[in-house]
Amino acid sequence: MAARAYWQGQIRLALVSIPVEIFSATKSGATVSFRQIHEPSGKRIHYEKVVDGIGPVDPDEIMKGFEYEKGEYVLLDEKEIEGVKLESKKTLELTQFVDYGEVDAIYYDKPYYVVPADDLAEEAFVVLREAMRRARKIGLGQLALRGREYVVSLKPCGRGLVLETLRYADEVNKAASYFRDIGDTKPDEDLLDLATSLIEKKAAKFDASEYHDRYVDALKDLIERKRKAKGGKVSLDSDDKPAKGGSNVIDLMAALRKSVGNDDAPAGRTPAAKPTAKKATPAKKPVAAKPATRARKSA
């Protein structure tokens, strides 16, 4: 069964309109779903929608209400809400183009795939896609989806386009209020050399398939052990120890040296080649550190 379009409409660039469809680019990953259970009886807990002094009500009698003052509401039904006129319900007008990377990653929310609605729309769609690719720009506009209007970005992706909803400025907390207590101290060059070498040692191309939700696996294991125990107690892992407080520079230096020399690559990736030279003494810097620093300074 073909996927159902999340939105159908048109992309407009000046006088050019391109009929398109968008589809959700993501799906829910593996999860463990829990129900609330009444322990003494072992039965599920249900919820009812009730009105004070009346009791349970029929879903058909429920409307949406906006409280404009305490206890006073303006009632709206779904048809009235759907009837709100907004051009962006059916048209995404590209009003601005910006460089790749100009929009901070923190503003991005949810991605969608964009495809031409039919064969007639394909030529204009391809022209827009390749023009943005050649200019190395992403398009911005606004689009109404499921009850609200979003700022969205549009960029080439393979043969198609990817649309991403963006958060508004007032939806993002200012970083300065969280980072202001971090000092302006410059890092020690030797430590920086070692950390750079460690990063370069672990560098690899991103492959999303290498990662999975280990928490879900652990929960499934716990559920299976609990099932076999027929509701009885099962042992829980208690190996985790609280992290110790901040360490001094000597401890950090030792940890970085050990990491650069001994730490293996992550599971599923080819481990980096081990250096053949003997381990440097504490009085000397590791051989791999200096070239990494010089390369960065000359960049």
Secondary structure, DSSP 4 states (H G I P E B T S, - for coil): -PPPPSEEEEEEETTEEEEEEEEES-----------EETTTTEEP----EETTTEE--GGG--EEEEEETTEEEEE-HHHHHT---GGGTEEE--EEEETT-S-GGGEEEEEEEEESSHHHHHHHHHHHHHHHHHTEEEEEEEEETTEEEEEEEEEETTEEEEEEE--GGGS--THHHHTTS--PPPPHHHHHHHHHHHHHT-----GGG---HHHHHHHHHHHHHHHTTT----------PPP----HHHHHHHHHHHHHHPPPPTTSPPPPPP-SPPPPTTS--TTHHHHHHHHHH-
